[in-house]
C-alpha cells in the first residue's frame, strides 16, 4: 500500500511503525474471509482491509477520529484471525492498537459511553473493585429489563447477564507465595494471577499449581504482579496499559534474578499482551530491555506443559471433549495443537467444531461494549460446538468460558483443570 506520511509524522515511532505496517498490505482481501464481523455484517468497512483504509486515512491526514472510523474500529474484536490468514505478514494487531490509542486521544465519545468506559477501565483490572462490582451486579440482575431502556442500556444488560450467580471463596492461588513440589525440584516458574480470572475462577490456577508441582516444578506468585493491561490496552488507554505492564515487569524481573524458567499464563488473552510487552515498551530506556526479557520467557500453560514428560493418568477418562480454540491462543500466539495434544495424552476424545477460527464474541470487553454482535457470534459458535455432541467443552481463556456459559448447559472447563483431574487432582468444579 502506498503511503504519504510526512517526515515530521514519521519522527513519531508509533507513526513510523504504523506506516511500515500499512506499506505491507497488498489489498488482497484474504482477511475478509476469516474476519468474524465481515462474515456477519458483510460490510467492507467491518473487515480488516476496510479498517486499514480508514486507519490510513485518519493517521496519514493527521485527523482526529470521526464517528464513522470509531464505529468500525470499535467493532473489531482484535481476534487476529486476519493475521493468521494474511499472506503478506501485515501486523494488524499493532496497527489497530495504535488506532485505538489515537481514538482515545482525539475523539469525544457521548458522555454516557465515556463514563461507562472509564468505569470499566477502573473496575475490571482491580480485583477488589471487580469483586464488589460483581456483588452489586447480582443485586441488579432482576432489573436488567429496566436497565436496557437507559442510555448504554444494552451494554448494562449485557454486563448483568455476564455476572455469575456466586463467586468462589478466597484461594491461596490468588495471593503472593511459593508452591514447592514434594518431589525433587526440576524447574521454577512464575504464574500470572492477573485480575478477573483470580476472582471468577481461582480453581484454574489451583489446578495449574498442582499439575506443575506434580511435574516437579516450583511455582511462585510474585508480590506486586496484577492485571496484565490487556483490557485497557484494547480500549486505547495506552498509559494505563503501560503502567500495568511495568508493575508486572518489575515483579517478574525480581523473580528472574533468583532463577526463573518461564512466566506461565493460564488466560490466553493475557498471554498475547504479555508476549508483546517488549514491543509496547521498546521506546522506554528504563524498561525496554526488561520488557523484552519478560516477553521472551512468557508462555501459555499448554505451551510449557507440552515440553514436560506426560504424567500417568489416574482416573478413567475417555469423555468427548470439544476443544474451543481461543483467538488469543490460536491467532495471537499461534498455539494451535498443544492443548489438544495434551488432552489426548490424558485420555480424552478430543473434537474440534466447524469454523474453529471464528471468535466466540468474548474478546475482552467486547461482549459488554458490542453486545448485539457478540451474541450473534456466541450463538454461531455454540451451534457449531453442539454439532460435535460434547460431554465437556475445554478452553484456555476465562473470557471465552464466561461467554459460552451463557448459552449452554454443557460443562465448560479450562484445559489445565482437565489435565490436573486426569493425573491425580480433584474433579473440576465445572463438572
N, C-alpha and C positions, 0 to 999 in steps of 0.2 A: 504494500500500500504506500502510495506517495504521500509525503507529509511536508508541511511548510511551517515548521516551528522557527521562531526567530532565535538568533544566538543568545539573546537575553533570557528567553524561556528555557533554552537548553542548559543554561548555567545552573538551573534548579535540578538537583539529582533525581528527584521524583519525576519531573517532566521529561528529563533525558531518558530515564528508564521506560516511561510510557511511550515515548516516541520510537524507541527501538522495538518495543512490542508491536506497535501499530505497523511498523515497516515490515514486520514478519508476516502479517496477514496477507493472503493472496486472494481473498474473496471467494474461495472455492465453495463455501456453503455446506461442507460436510457436517459442520457442527449443528446445523439446523435439524438434522435427522435424529439427533440424540439429546436435544435440548428439551427438558420437560415442559417449559412454558410455551415453546413454539409448537410442540406436539399437541398441547391442549388448546391453545388460542389461535394458532395459525397466522399470527401477525409477525411479519419480518422484524419489526422493532422489538419483539419479545423473543428474538433469537440472539445468540452471541454475535453473529455478523451484524445484525441491525444495531445492537447496543454498541458495538465497536465504532460504527459510523457516528452514532450520537455522541459518544465519548470523545472521539477525534475532533468533531466539530466544536464541542464545548472547550476542550483543553487547548486546541490549536488556536482558537479565536480568543482565548483568554476571557471567556464569557462566564458570568455567574450561571449556575444551573437553572434551567427552566422547568416549569411544571411537567412538560412533556418528557424531558430527559429523566427527571426524578421518577415519574410513573414507571417507565420501562426499566430503569436501573433497580428500583425498589422491587420489581417483580422477579429479578434474577435471584435464584436460590443459592448461588455460589456452590452448586453441586459439583462443578468442574468436569461434568461429563464431556463438555466440549473439548477440554484439554486432552482427554483420553482419545477422542476422535480425530483431533486436528493433525493433519499430515505435515504441517509446517512448524509445529512446536510453538504456537502462539501462547504466551503465558498470560492467559485471560485473567487468572487469579490476581496477579499483581496490578493489572490494568483496572479491573473493576474495583479493587481496594482503593486505588488512587482516585478513581471517580467518586467513590462514596465519601472519601475524606474531603474532596473538593465540594461536593454537595453539602456536606455538613457545615462547611465554612461559608458558602456563598448563597445558600437557599434558605429562605424563611418559610418554614412549614406552618400550616394553620396551628393556632395556639393549642387546641386540644390534642392534636397529634404530637406537637413538640413536647408538651407536658408528659404525655404517655411514654414517649421515647426516653425522656430524661429520667422518669421514674424507673423504667426498665433497666436503663444503664446503671442506675444507682443500686437497685434492689437485687437483680439477678446474680451479679458476681459476689455479693456479700452474703455469706452463709447465714448469719444471724438474721439479717433483714429478710432474706429469702424465706427462712423458716416461718417468721412472723407473717409474711405476706401469704404463705400457704394456709396458715390458720385463719386469717381474715377471709381469704378466698373461699374456704369451705363454708363459712357463715354466709357468704354472698351467693353461693350456688343456687339456692331456691329463687333468687331474684334475677337469674340470667336472662329471662324473657324481658324483664323491665330494663335491664342494662342494655339490651340490644337496641332500644329506642333512643339511647343517649348518644351524644357526639362520641365517636370512636366506639359505639356500642357493639358492633360486630366483633371488634377486637377484644373488648372487655369480656364478651360472652365466650369467645374462644379461650381466653385465659382461664375463665372459671371452669370451662369444660376440661381443661388440662390438669386441673387440681386433683391430686389423689385423695381418696376418701380418708386416708390416715398417713402419717409419716412414721417411719421406723424410729425406734428409740436410739439414743446415743450409742456410738460404736467406737471401739479402740482404734478402728481403721480410719477414723476421721480426725485424729489428734496426732501431733508430732510424737515420734517414738521410733524404736527399732525392734524388729522381729527376727530373732536369730533361729536358724534351723536346729533341730535336735540332733541331726547327723553332722558329719564333717562339713565345714563351710566350703562351698565350691565357687562362690561369687557373691557380689554385693551390688544391690541396685537401689535406686530411689523410685518411689511410686507416687505419681501425682494424686493428691487428694482432691484438688480442684474446688468447685463451688456447688453447683446444683446437684450433681450425682451424689456427693457426700451426704446430702440431706434426703434426696429421693430414694436412693438405693445403696446404702453403705455396704450391703451384703456383697456387692460386686468386688470391692477392694478387699473385703474379708476373704472372699474365695481366692482372689489373686495371691494374697499373702500366704494362705495355707498351701496353695499349689506350689508357689515358689519355694517355700520352706521345705516342702516335701522333696523338691529337687536339690536341696542343699544350698539354697540361695538366701542370704540375709537381705531383709527388706527394711529400708529406712524411709520414714515420712518426715522430711526435713521441716524444722521450725522456720516460719516466715514464708512458706510456699502457700499459694492460693489460686485464685482464678487465673487461667492461662491468658485471658484477654480476648479470646475469640469473639465472645458475644458483643462487646463494644467495638471491636475491630471491624466487624461486618456491619455495624451501624454507622461507620465512618468516623468514630470518635478516636482519632489516632493517638492523641496524647494520653488518654485513659488506657488504651491498649498497651502502649509502650511502658506506662507506669507499672501495670500488672506484670508485663514481661520482665522488667528489670528486677522486681521483687523476687520473682521465681529464679531468675539467673543468679542473683546473689545467694539465695538459699541453696541452690544446687551446686554452685561453684564451691561453697564451703564444704559440701559433702564430697565433691570431686577431689578436693585436696587430701581427703582421707582414703581415697581409693573407691572408684565407682565404675562398674562395668557398663551400666546403662541407666537411663531415665525412662521408666516404663509408664505407659498411659493406657488406661482401660476405657477411656472415652475418645473415640477416634476423631471427633470434631476438634477436641483439644490438641490431639497429636498433630494434625495438619498445621495448626498455627505454631505450635512449639518447634516443629521442624523448620519453620520459616523465620524463627527469631533471628537467625544470622542475617537474613535479608532485611528484616524490619529494622534492625539496629546497625546496619552496615555503615552508616554515616556518623555514628556516635563513638568518638575516640575512647570513651571510658568503658563502653560495653561491646563494641564490635567484635573483638577477639573472644570475649567470654561468651557472647551470644552464639557465635559460630561453633564454639566448643560444645555448648549445650545442645544445639541442634544436631551436631554430629553424632551424639550418643543417645538421642531421643528415639524410642522405639515403641511401636504398638505392642501390647502384651502378647498378641499372637505371633508377631514377628520375632520376638525374643524366645518364646516357648518353642518355636519350630527349630531353634538351634540346640535345644536340650534333648537328651535321650528320652524316649517315651516311658512313662510310668506304667506299672501294671494296672490293669482295670480290675476294680474290686467289687463292682456291683453289676447286675445284669442290665446291659444297655440294649441296643437294637431298635430303639424308638425312631420313628420317622421324624427327622428334624429338617425343616426348611430353613436354610440359611438366608437371612436378609443381609445383603451387602450394603453397608452404609456408604454413602457417596464419599464421605471424607476418608474412608479407608480404601475403596476401590479406585476412586479417581484422584482424590487429594494426595494419597500416599502410595498409590499403585500397588496396594497389597490385595491380591485377588484370591490366592489359593491357600495361604497359611491357615486361616480359621477352618476352612473345610477339611483340609488335610488332618488337622489336629482332632477334629470331631470324628472323622472316620477312624483314626487310630484308637480313639476311645470307644469305638464300637457302635457309634450311631450311624443310622442310614441317612445320609445327607442328600437333600434335594435342593434345587435352586429354581425359583419361579421364573416365568417368562418376563421379559422386559426388566431384567435384574439391574440394568444400567440406569433405569429411571428412578428419580428421587421419590421418597415416600411423602415429601412435603413438610418434614420437620424443619431441617435447615436452620438450627439455632433458634432465632426469634421469629423466623418466617411464619410458622404456624399461628403466631399471635398477631403479626403485622399484616399478613396476607391470607386471612382465614379461608376465603372462598376458594382460591387456587389450591391452597394446602389441603383442604378437604377433598377436592376432586382427585388430587394426586394420591391421597391416602386410600380412598376407595378403589382407585385403579390398582394400587399396589396390593391391597388386601384381596381383591378379586383374583389377581394372579397367584397370590400365595395360597388361597383357598383351593385353587385348582390342583395343587400338589397334595392335598389331603394330609396336612401335617398333624402330628401329635404335639409337636413343640415348634415354636419359632425361635431361632437363635439370631442374635445381633450383637454387634460390638460397640454400640453407641446409645447412651441413655436417652438422647433426644428422639431417635428412631423408635426405641422401645416405648416411650411415653406416647408418641404419636400413634403408633399402630394399635396400642392397647385400647384406644378409644373406640375402635370399630370391630373388635374380635374378642371372642371368649377363649381362643386358643392361647395357652400359656406362652408368654414371651420372656425368654431367659437370656442373660448375657452368655456368650460363648465360654468365658472363663468359669462361670458358675457350673456349667455342664461338665467341663473338664475336671474341675475340683470334685464334683459329686462322683464322677466315674472312677476317680482314683483315690477315694477314701474320705472325701469331705461330706458334709451334710447335704441332704436333699435341698435344692434351691427353694427359696421362699415362694417363687412364682409357680412352682409345681405342687 
